[in-house]
Amino acid sequence: MSDSTIVTGITLIYLSVVLWVGIRARGQSGSSLEGYVAGGRHVSVFILFFIIGAEIFSAFTFLGAPGWAYQHGAVALYIFAFISLATIPIWVLGPRAAELGRARGYLTQGDMIADHYRSRPLGILAGAIGVLALVPYLAIQITGAGLLFQAATDGFIPFWLGAFLAFVVVAIYVFFSGLKGIGWTNLLQGIMMVSIAWFLGLAVTHRLFGGVGEMFTQIKLQMPEYLTMPGVTGMTWGGVSTAILVSAFGSGMWPHVFTRFYSADSARSLRQVSVLYPLYSLLLIPLLLIGLAGMLIFAGSPLARPDTVLLEVVLKVANFSPWVKGLMLSGALAAAMSSGANQAHTVAVILTRDILGSNLMRNASEAQAVSVTRWSVLGLSLVAYAIALFNPVSLVVLLLGAYGVIVQLMPMVLGALFFPSLNRAGVTLGVIVGSLTFLVCQFLIDSPLGWHPGLWGLGMNLVGVYIGQKWLPDTAAQSRAIG
């Protein structure tokens, strides 16, 4: 039996187990819209921890993060900083959002925004921004799955087929089970990926260098510039710091994270999740070690795509058995699929609830809404799959760009949760100006001072809010003061 056959067989067995668990988790609550979207609003802290953690458990974890460490060295530690700061949005926003969602029946950010500002078009705008940010994020997971399959099976399963297999499995169990399927599969996949990550990180450094300490000694002797920050990235300290801030602020604005706030059984559960959230850093430590090992291994022949460093080291350098390679592929796919399930589910809910629900589906029954949401999971996953097939961009670059878009929702969301005096005109002008500023700094000019374009966008967003608040009074429909 060839190595590729063994690797493929192990992975297909794993995908079958995930699919079985996801479908079995369906239960009765999936037949209602609230059950399908929010798990009946009684998801406990244990499952909620893994559902919200899927923002970190992604293709970025096994491919993008090691690739960033390989390419730039110590600056990859920015990830630990933003994970630690991301606890703040969960602690501050989560309980309030859960309270309002339960009281008013919210299922999406757009629901809350449209109700608070008494503006359905504003809810649609927020939903559209969420879709624009989430579809590329979903494409990251599909891209990662394709790269993993292609490399681990030595081309036996090509990129397009590997990406297709992973997205089909996710789409099927999300289609049938909604949030419950996501929760139980994320639990299974979280345990799988943590175990595999630590085994690989320690095994690689021991096999190739004799241990972690010896590896760092060699890096210090051969390329010490990679152990400083911001080092060889070409970024400034301002660039690194603003990337951390945008990622931390944006983490609480993601529609799939926000929707999970509504699913919590209590505010206490969300606060407990926020306390536990930094534990996800433990998953990244061994994977960054593999990226740093790649700096030494490929010093004389740099990789064409840094995102593949983990695959190159594990599959071609460390000389593991095909059984270990199959488990590695399964663990890495677990990361991509757990996050992809969250994103596919949420983007379908946004499309059905915020965008179509205001127009074509205004008079739809609950059963029709659930049906359209399910089919939207399949359709939008297919769109993300198409993007993945033609996406040459680094996973980290794509992710940072997505954060720059989604963070523009922050003033609007904070107004709905805590600052009822902010009017509709101000937050509308702010999000438009902020988003346009981000796009200009991201794609048309070099971002001033080397800062993350998302922070410039957020700054102009706040200027727009101030101008709208001061000179564009919203007398027709003042914001709802939520008590």
C-alpha positions as CSV (number, residue, x, y, z in Angstrom):
1,M,0.0,0.0,0.0
2,S,1.5,3.4,-1.0
3,D,2.0,6.2,1.4
4,S,-0.5,8.4,-0.5
5,T,-3.1,5.7,-0.1
6,I,-2.6,5.4,3.6
7,V,-2.7,9.2,4.1
8,T,-5.8,9.5,2.0
9,G,-7.5,6.6,3.8
10,I,-6.9,8.0,7.3
11,T,-8.2,11.4,6.2
12,L,-11.3,10.1,4.6
13,I,-12.1,8.1,7.7
14,Y,-11.7,11.2,9.8
15,L,-13.9,13.2,7.5
16,S,-16.6,10.5,7.7
17,V,-16.4,10.6,11.5
18,V,-16.8,14.4,11.5
19,L,-19.8,14.2,9.1
20,W,-21.4,11.5,11.3
21,V,-21.0,13.6,14.5
22,G,-22.2,16.7,12.8
23,I,-25.4,15.1,11.4
24,R,-26.1,13.2,14.6
25,A,-26.0,16.4,16.6
26,R,-29.1,17.8,14.8
27,G,-31.8,17.2,17.4
28,Q,-35.2,18.8,17.3
29,S,-34.1,22.4,17.8
30,G,-32.7,22.6,14.2
31,S,-36.3,22.7,12.8
32,S,-36.9,26.2,14.1
33,L,-35.0,29.3,13.0
34,E,-33.8,30.1,16.5
35,G,-32.7,26.6,17.0
36,Y,-30.9,26.4,13.7
37,V,-29.1,29.7,14.2
38,A,-28.7,30.0,17.9
39,G,-29.0,26.5,19.3
40,G,-32.2,27.5,21.1
41,R,-30.2,30.1,23.1
42,H,-29.0,27.5,25.7
43,V,-25.5,26.6,24.6
44,S,-23.3,25.9,27.6
45,V,-19.9,27.3,28.4
46,F,-18.1,24.1,27.4
47,I,-19.5,23.9,23.8
48,L,-19.5,27.7,23.5
49,F,-15.7,27.8,24.2
50,F,-15.1,25.6,21.1
51,I,-17.6,27.4,18.9
52,I,-16.2,30.9,19.6
53,G,-12.7,29.4,19.4
54,A,-13.2,28.5,15.8
55,E,-12.2,32.1,15.0
56,I,-8.7,31.0,16.0
57,F,-9.0,27.3,15.0
58,S,-8.7,27.8,11.2
59,A,-6.5,27.2,8.2
60,F,-4.6,30.2,9.5
61,T,-3.6,28.2,12.5
62,F,-1.8,25.4,10.7
63,L,-0.7,27.2,7.6
64,G,-0.8,31.0,7.9
65,A,0.8,31.3,11.4
66,P,3.7,29.0,10.8
67,G,4.2,30.7,7.4
68,W,4.4,34.1,9.0
69,A,6.9,32.8,11.6
70,Y,9.0,31.3,8.8
71,Q,8.9,34.4,6.7
72,H,9.2,37.1,9.4
73,G,10.4,35.4,12.6
74,A,9.5,36.8,16.0
75,V,7.0,39.3,14.7
76,A,4.6,36.3,14.5
77,L,4.2,36.8,18.3
78,Y,1.7,39.5,17.4
79,I,-0.9,36.7,17.3
80,F,-0.5,36.0,21.1
81,A,-1.0,39.7,21.8
82,F,-4.2,40.0,19.9
83,I,-5.6,36.7,21.3
84,S,-5.1,38.0,24.8
85,L,-6.7,41.4,24.0
86,A,-9.6,39.7,22.3
87,T,-10.9,38.6,25.7
88,I,-12.0,42.2,26.2
89,P,-14.7,42.4,23.4
90,I,-16.1,39.0,24.6
91,W,-16.3,40.2,28.2
92,V,-17.7,43.6,27.4
93,L,-19.9,43.0,24.4
94,G,-21.0,39.4,24.9
95,P,-23.3,39.6,27.9
96,R,-25.0,42.7,26.7
97,A,-25.6,41.3,23.3
98,A,-26.9,38.0,24.7
99,E,-29.3,39.9,27.0
100,L,-30.7,42.0,24.1
101,G,-30.9,39.1,21.8
102,R,-32.9,37.1,24.2
103,A,-35.2,40.0,25.0
104,R,-35.8,41.2,21.4
105,G,-35.3,38.0,19.4
106,Y,-32.1,39.1,17.6
107,L,-30.2,36.5,15.6
108,T,-27.7,38.7,13.7
109,Q,-25.9,41.9,14.1
110,G,-28.2,43.3,11.4
111,D,-31.2,42.5,13.6
112,M,-29.9,44.6,16.4
113,I,-28.7,47.5,14.3
114,A,-31.9,47.7,12.3
115,D,-34.0,47.7,15.4
116,H,-31.9,50.0,17.5
117,Y,-31.5,52.7,14.8
118,R,-34.9,52.0,13.4
119,S,-33.5,51.6,9.9
120,R,-33.8,48.4,7.9
121,P,-31.4,49.8,5.2
122,L,-28.7,50.2,7.9
123,G,-29.2,46.6,9.0
124,I,-28.8,45.5,5.4
125,L,-25.6,47.6,5.1
126,A,-24.2,45.9,8.2
127,G,-25.1,42.5,6.8
128,A,-23.5,43.3,3.5
129,I,-20.3,44.3,5.2
130,G,-20.4,41.1,7.2
131,V,-20.8,39.0,4.0
132,L,-18.0,40.8,2.2
133,A,-15.7,40.1,5.1
134,L,-16.8,36.6,5.8
135,V,-16.8,35.1,2.3
136,P,-13.0,35.7,1.9
137,Y,-12.5,34.4,5.4
138,L,-14.3,31.2,4.4
139,A,-12.2,31.1,1.3
140,I,-9.1,31.0,3.6
141,Q,-10.4,27.7,5.1
142,I,-11.1,26.1,1.7
143,T,-7.8,27.2,0.4
144,G,-6.0,25.7,3.4
145,A,-7.9,22.4,2.9
146,G,-6.9,22.2,-0.7
147,L,-3.2,22.9,0.1
148,L,-3.2,20.3,2.8
149,F,-4.7,17.5,0.7
150,Q,-2.5,18.2,-2.3
151,A,0.7,18.2,-0.2
152,A,-0.1,15.4,2.2
153,T,-1.1,13.0,-0.6
154,D,1.8,14.1,-2.8
155,G,-0.7,15.2,-5.5
156,F,-2.8,12.1,-5.4
157,I,-5.7,14.3,-4.4
158,P,-5.2,17.7,-6.2
159,F,-5.9,21.1,-4.7
160,W,-9.3,21.5,-6.3
161,L,-10.6,18.1,-5.2
162,G,-9.2,18.4,-1.6
163,A,-10.8,21.8,-1.2
164,F,-14.0,20.4,-2.6
165,L,-14.1,17.4,-0.3
166,A,-13.6,19.5,2.9
167,F,-16.2,22.2,1.9
168,V,-18.8,19.5,1.0
169,V,-18.4,17.7,4.4
170,V,-18.8,21.1,6.2
171,A,-21.7,22.2,4.1
172,I,-23.6,19.0,4.6
173,Y,-23.5,18.9,8.4
174,V,-24.1,22.7,8.7
175,F,-27.1,22.2,6.2
176,F,-28.7,19.6,8.4
177,S,-27.7,20.5,12.0
178,G,-27.0,24.2,12.1
179,L,-25.3,25.5,15.3
180,K,-25.6,22.2,17.2
181,G,-23.6,20.3,14.5
182,I,-21.0,23.1,14.6
183,G,-20.7,22.9,18.3
184,W,-20.2,19.1,18.6
185,T,-17.9,18.8,15.6
186,N,-15.8,21.8,16.9
187,L,-15.4,19.9,20.2
188,L,-14.1,16.8,18.4
189,Q,-11.9,18.8,16.1
190,G,-10.5,21.0,18.8
191,I,-9.2,18.0,20.8
192,M,-7.8,16.5,17.5
193,M,-5.9,19.6,16.4
194,V,-4.4,20.4,19.8
195,S,-3.1,16.9,20.2
196,I,-1.6,16.8,16.7
197,A,-0.1,20.3,16.9
198,W,1.9,19.6,20.1
199,F,3.1,16.2,18.9
200,L,4.3,17.7,15.6
201,G,5.9,20.8,17.2
202,L,7.9,18.8,19.7
203,A,8.7,15.9,17.3
204,V,10.0,18.2,14.6
205,T,12.3,20.2,16.8
206,H,13.7,17.1,18.5
207,R,14.3,15.2,15.3
208,L,15.9,18.0,13.4
209,F,17.7,20.0,16.1
210,G,17.8,17.9,19.3
211,G,15.2,20.1,21.0
212,V,13.6,23.6,21.1
213,G,16.5,25.2,22.9
214,E,19.1,24.0,20.4
215,M,16.9,25.2,17.6
216,F,16.9,28.7,19.0
217,T,20.6,28.6,19.6
218,Q,21.1,27.9,15.9
219,I,18.7,30.7,14.9
220,K,20.6,33.1,17.2
221,L,23.9,32.2,15.6
222,Q,22.8,32.1,11.9
223,M,20.0,34.7,11.6
224,P,19.6,36.7,14.8
225,E,17.7,39.5,13.0
226,Y,14.7,37.1,12.9
227,L,14.5,37.1,16.7
228,T,13.9,40.8,17.0
229,M,10.7,42.8,16.5
230,P,9.7,44.2,14.0
231,G,12.8,42.6,12.5
232,V,13.0,41.9,8.8
233,T,9.3,42.3,8.0
234,G,9.6,45.8,6.6
235,M,6.9,46.8,9.1
236,T,7.3,49.5,11.7
237,W,6.5,49.2,15.4
238,G,3.4,51.2,14.5
239,G,2.5,48.6,11.9
240,V,2.8,45.7,14.3
241,S,1.0,47.5,17.1
242,T,-1.9,48.7,14.9
243,A,-2.2,45.2,13.4
244,I,-2.7,43.9,17.0
245,L,-5.3,46.6,17.8
246,V,-7.3,46.1,14.6
247,S,-7.3,42.3,15.1
248,A,-8.3,42.6,18.8
249,F,-11.1,45.2,18.1
250,G,-12.3,43.3,15.1
251,S,-12.5,40.0,16.8
252,G,-15.7,41.1,18.6
253,M,-17.2,42.5,15.4
254,W,-17.2,39.3,13.4
255,P,-20.8,38.4,12.6
256,H,-20.1,34.7,13.4
257,V,-18.7,35.6,16.8
258,F,-21.5,38.0,17.5
259,T,-24.2,35.5,16.6
260,R,-22.6,33.1,19.0
261,F,-23.2,35.6,21.8
262,Y,-26.9,35.2,21.2
263,S,-26.6,31.5,21.6
264,A,-25.2,31.5,25.1
265,D,-27.3,30.1,27.9
266,S,-26.2,33.0,30.2
267,A,-24.0,36.1,30.6
268,R,-21.9,34.1,33.1
269,S,-21.0,31.5,30.4
270,L,-19.8,34.2,28.1
271,R,-17.6,35.8,30.8
272,Q,-16.2,32.3,31.5
273,V,-15.4,31.9,27.9
274,S,-13.6,35.2,27.8
275,V,-11.4,34.1,30.7
276,L,-10.6,30.8,29.0
277,Y,-10.1,32.3,25.5
278,P,-6.3,33.0,25.8
279,L,-5.8,29.2,26.2
280,Y,-6.0,29.1,22.4
281,S,-2.5,30.5,22.4
282,L,-1.3,27.1,23.6
283,L,-2.3,25.6,20.2
284,L,-0.2,28.1,18.3
285,I,3.1,27.7,20.2
286,P,4.1,24.3,18.6
287,L,3.0,25.5,15.2
288,L,5.1,28.6,15.3
289,L,8.1,26.5,16.4
290,I,7.7,24.6,13.1
291,G,7.7,27.8,11.2
292,L,10.9,29.0,12.9
293,A,12.5,25.6,12.2
294,G,11.7,26.2,8.5
295,M,13.9,29.3,8.6
296,L,16.9,27.1,9.3
297,I,15.9,24.3,7.0
298,F,15.2,26.4,3.9
299,A,17.7,29.1,4.5
300,G,19.5,28.4,1.2
301,S,16.4,27.7,-0.9
302,P,13.4,29.8,0.2
303,L,9.9,28.5,-0.3
304,A,7.8,30.0,-3.1
305,R,4.8,30.1,-0.7
306,P,5.5,30.6,3.0
307,D,2.1,29.2,3.9
308,T,3.3,25.7,3.0
309,V,6.2,25.6,5.4
310,L,4.5,23.2,7.9
311,L,3.7,20.9,5.0
312,E,7.2,21.0,3.6
313,V,8.8,20.3,7.0
314,V,6.5,17.6,8.2
315,L,6.0,15.8,4.9
316,K,9.4,16.1,3.2
317,V,12.1,16.9,5.9
318,A,11.2,15.2,9.2
319,N,10.7,11.8,7.6
320,F,7.5,10.8,9.5
321,S,5.6,7.7,8.6
322,P,2.5,7.9,6.4
323,W,0.3,7.2,9.5
324,V,1.7,10.3,11.2
325,K,1.2,12.3,8.0
326,G,-2.4,11.1,7.8
327,L,-3.0,12.3,11.3
328,M,-1.3,15.6,10.6
329,L,-3.6,16.2,7.6
330,S,-6.6,15.3,9.7
331,G,-5.6,17.7,12.5
332,A,-4.9,20.5,10.1
333,L,-8.2,19.9,8.3
334,A,-9.9,20.0,11.7
335,A,-8.7,23.6,12.0
336,A,-9.9,24.6,8.6
337,M,-13.3,22.9,8.9
338,S,-14.2,24.1,12.4
339,S,-13.7,27.7,11.4
340,G,-15.3,27.2,7.9
341,A,-18.4,25.7,9.5
342,N,-18.9,28.8,11.6
343,Q,-18.4,31.1,8.7
344,A,-20.6,29.2,6.2
345,H,-23.4,29.1,8.8
346,T,-23.3,32.8,9.7
347,V,-22.9,34.2,6.2
348,A,-26.0,32.2,5.2
349,V,-28.0,33.5,8.2
350,I,-27.0,37.1,7.3
351,L,-28.0,36.7,3.7
352,T,-31.4,35.2,4.6
353,R,-32.2,37.3,7.7
354,D,-30.6,40.7,7.0
355,I,-30.6,41.0,3.2
356,L,-33.3,38.8,1.7
357,G,-35.5,39.0,4.8
358,S,-36.0,42.7,4.2
359,N,-37.2,42.3,0.7
360,L,-37.8,39.1,-1.1
361,M,-38.6,37.1,2.0
362,R,-40.4,39.7,4.0
363,N,-43.5,37.5,4.3
364,A,-41.8,34.1,4.5
365,S,-42.8,31.6,7.1
366,E,-40.3,30.3,9.7
367,A,-40.0,27.0,7.9
368,Q,-39.3,28.8,4.6
369,A,-36.6,30.9,6.3
370,V,-34.9,27.8,7.7
371,S,-35.0,26.2,4.3
372,V,-33.5,29.2,2.5
373,T,-30.8,29.5,5.1
374,R,-29.8,25.9,4.7
375,W,-29.6,26.2,0.9
376,S,-27.7,29.4,1.3
377,V,-25.0,27.5,3.2
378,L,-24.4,25.4,0.1
379,G,-24.5,28.3,-2.4
380,L,-22.2,30.7,-0.4
381,S,-19.8,27.9,0.3
382,L,-19.6,27.3,-3.5
383,V,-18.8,31.0,-4.0
384,A,-16.0,30.8,-1.4
385,Y,-14.7,27.7,-3.1
386,A,-14.5,29.5,-6.4
387,I,-12.6,32.4,-4.7
388,A,-10.2,29.8,-3.1
389,L,-9.4,28.3,-6.5
390,F,-8.0,31.6,-7.8
391,N,-6.6,33.1,-4.6
392,P,-2.8,33.6,-4.7
393,V,-2.6,35.8,-1.6
394,S,-0.9,34.9,1.7
395,L,-3.5,33.6,4.3
396,V,-2.2,36.1,6.9
397,V,-2.5,39.0,4.5
398,L,-6.0,38.0,3.5
399,L,-7.0,37.6,7.2
400,L,-5.6,41.0,8.2
401,G,-7.4,42.6,5.3
402,A,-10.7,41.0,6.4
403,Y,-10.2,42.4,9.9
404,G,-9.7,45.8,8.4
405,V,-13.2,45.6,6.9
406,I,-15.1,44.1,9.8
407,V,-13.7,46.5,12.4
408,Q,-15.5,49.4,10.7
409,L,-18.7,48.1,12.3
410,M,-17.4,48.9,15.8
411,P,-18.9,52.4,16.3
412,M,-22.3,51.3,15.0
413,V,-22.3,48.2,17.2
414,L,-21.1,50.1,20.3
415,G,-23.8,52.7,19.7
416,A,-26.5,50.0,19.7
417,L,-25.2,48.3,22.8
418,F,-24.0,51.2,25.1
419,F,-24.5,54.7,23.5
420,P,-28.1,55.2,22.5
421,S,-27.5,58.9,21.8
422,L,-25.5,58.1,18.6
423,N,-27.9,58.7,15.7
424,R,-28.5,56.8,12.5
425,A,-27.0,59.5,10.3
426,G,-23.7,59.6,12.2
427,V,-23.0,55.8,12.3
428,T,-24.1,55.5,8.6
429,L,-21.7,58.2,7.5
430,G,-19.0,56.7,9.7
431,V,-19.1,53.2,8.4
432,I,-19.2,54.4,4.8
433,V,-16.2,56.8,5.2
434,G,-14.3,54.3,7.3
435,S,-14.8,51.4,4.8
436,L,-13.7,53.6,1.9
437,T,-10.7,54.9,3.7
438,F,-9.6,51.3,4.5
439,L,-10.0,50.3,0.9
440,V,-8.0,53.2,-0.4
441,C,-5.1,52.6,2.1
442,Q,-5.2,48.8,1.5
443,F,-5.3,48.8,-2.3
444,L,-4.5,52.2,-3.8
445,I,-1.8,53.9,-1.7
446,D,0.8,52.9,0.9
447,S,-0.8,53.1,4.3
448,P,0.5,56.3,6.1
449,L,3.2,55.6,8.7
450,G,3.0,51.9,7.8
451,W,0.0,51.5,10.1
452,H,-2.7,48.9,9.5
453,P,-5.2,50.4,7.0
454,G,-8.1,49.3,9.2
455,L,-7.0,51.7,11.9
456,W,-7.0,54.6,9.5
457,G,-10.4,53.5,8.4
458,L,-11.6,53.4,12.0
459,G,-10.2,56.8,12.7
460,M,-12.1,58.3,9.7
461,N,-15.1,56.3,10.8
462,L,-15.2,58.1,14.1
463,V,-14.8,61.5,12.3
464,G,-17.8,60.6,10.2
465,V,-19.8,59.7,13.3
466,Y,-18.9,63.0,14.9
467,I,-19.9,65.0,11.7
468,G,-23.1,63.1,11.3
469,Q,-23.9,63.5,15.0
470,K,-23.3,67.2,15.0
471,W,-24.5,68.4,11.6
472,L,-26.9,65.7,10.3
473,P,-29.6,65.3,13.0
474,D,-31.7,62.2,12.5
475,T,-35.1,63.7,13.4
476,A,-37.1,61.3,11.4
477,A,-36.2,58.3,13.4
478,Q,-34.0,58.7,16.5
479,S,-32.1,55.7,17.7
480,R,-33.9,53.4,20.1
481,A,-32.7,54.0,23.6
482,I,-32.3,50.4,24.9
483,G,-32.6,50.2,28.6
